[in-house]
């Protein structure tokens, strides 16, 4: 008997469905099998903290031009989750995620009634692969150049390190701006690139020398602007003795920025001798903005060096006092001395005094930022759970404003 054409078509469709279903099933089985072959060891970690902070006159300049910006109370929570897929001792896939919430925020974070925030940040996602003496980290990762005076941030790029034993040779490349991706119209930065070579030389068990050469270029997406090509040449020195650890950094900054010749420098040094510690740094400023020369130390994107609590962001890092360069060290010099005491096994107390001044006067002809007093007391509730009490007071000078600045708070933090 001959079946109608529409019946034959229906049979063919059903047969094709079975074939497709079988193929998909085989693919799934194969995928599961393949996954089992490349199974990785999962490693987890993270960080969590909640802090309750108060500050007074920390919010820059008020409407009258002074620094009487009033008081601010804030509570916030930060969680970081780390996941690493370890395929072998030579190959890892590293991921770090972050979730932030301000308590009482009715926006997109999870700090309001009902929570259910949409805040999700990818801090890092990269492969870590070693072949012989060559290690490559490729993707979104964290890097540091010159203790943060030049760079300490997350970035998209690569770090390739050759290990020669007592000499390690890292090369860092970071993409800061891509005009094809971030189109902000005429006059906006075009392409930005950062390249650094920073060999670490272990001279002895006590002495390590790290010379470094860093280059940054940023083009302008506009014919009225020229390229900015800036370089930094310097060295870090680290000394570890039985009773003292000391460090030093020197950087010369040259090149061209916005058609002006750059000639600037930064000096920094510090030491820790038992209960006593201290540091000092100087970054040059520009004494004449109209002479065609840039004598102020140039900060590439990603520079971040934390110092005092109020002027230099410190632990709470929610803002710096008026006039201060915060964590981008330029046109400033500062000196610090402090003590660290451990009266009992779980209790640590740190007290610091900072004095800071602009290297060159500001537009109002002022240069003194002030004297800052910092206190931090840490109690270890558990091996990985700490409770911090922080109080900082800035005796403001003219370059900061008429009002003294206060910052204080309590922080509980967990690392695992």
JOBELDA-V324844 format. One record per helix or strand. SS is the DSSP state (H for helix, E for strand). FROM is the first residue (numbers start at 1). TO is the last residue. If there is no record, write none. Layout:
SS,FROM,TO
SS,FROM,TO
This chain:
H,5,37
E,41,56
E,71,88
E,91,102
E,121,131
E,134,145
H,146,148
E,151,163
E,167,177
E,189,202
E,207,220
E,228,240
E,245,257
E,260,273
E,276,283
E,293,294
E,332,344
E,347,357
E,368,382
E,385,396
E,405,415
